[in-house]
Amino acid sequence: MSQQVYKLIIIGAAPAGLTAAIYAARARLAPLVVSGPKPGGQLMGTTAIENWPGNISILGPELMANMRQHAAQFGTQFLDETITKVDFLQRPFTLWTNHNTILKADSVIIATGANSRTLDCPGEQAYWGKGVTTCAVCDGAFYVNVPVVIIGGGDTSMESALFMLKFTDNITIVQNLGQLTASKIMQERVLSNPKIKIIYHSLVTKIMGDNQHVTSLEILDQNTQITQTLETKAVFTAIGFLPNTKIFADQIKLDQWGYISTTTEINTNIPGIFAAGDAVDFKYRQAITAAGSGCMAALAAERYLSALE
């Protein structure tokens, strides 16, 4: 008996993958979503989301559950396993999972997302979503007229600090080096603003709270070895992201940082292989933009499959 060949397999079950699944299922492609190690993605670690159109406020896990149910309603199948190996060099494409399941597909959408680089210090995981976050644009409005700390010295950190000026004038940037690494223009904007304080040569060694929310953090001056405590209600980590693309490195084109290179917004260098969400997008990294790219990938996959018939 020959093995089933799916018209479309979607790798990842966060906003990009689930939106792709909704569109693909409505197009009668009967997609299979392989959920991966973290179904729901980064939104599973957030609390209230207030920038998702149509919901004034919704919990991250609730939004992801709704999207999964929506995709299932139209006939999406789900496999709660993790893709560990792929062969995109011949069609039908072959994918292997951590449970030794072998899958074949005529087209694939990669929506594996990215993970934030972490501080790996005590208290970070305990207060994740309780004051520790990676997205000032997402969560900044929760911290009005309170002290906030931003970790990192690159463009993302500078953008976060400048964005937080909308809400508070008590902003501290903690940078592990002796200088900022952001682009010159971003540095100038931050350095010229008296509301933003910068502490150099310092590492976060501990994040503390009252079991409900962050209250302070401890930093170590690498030159003097002296520690100090900063009072804060929010810790925004801006030390980069790691796209979840390692297993595709010898199959499709990636850029120097590991993000999937696309010839258009969602087309990879291999016909029939599409990519969406944070595995591609290193600039916007919003749930709504990930969902939008998932929509585009599904529409592109539908047109690709139609052309094969």
Secondary structure, 3 states (H helix, E strand, C coil): CCCCEECCEEECCCHHHHHHHHHHHHCCCCCEEECCCCCCHHHHHCCEECCCCCCCCEEHHHHHHHHHHHHHHCCCEEECCCEEEEECCCCCEEEEECCCCEEEECCEEECCCEEECCCCCCCCCCCECCCEECCHHHHHHHCCCCCEEEECCCHHHHHHHHHHCCCCCCEEEECCCCCCCCCHHHHHHHHCCCCEEEECCEEEEEEEECCCCEEEEEEEECCCCCEEEEECCEEEECCCEEECCHHHCCCCCECCCCCECCCCCCECCCCCEEECHHHCCCCCCCHHHHHHHHHHHHHHHHHHHHHHC
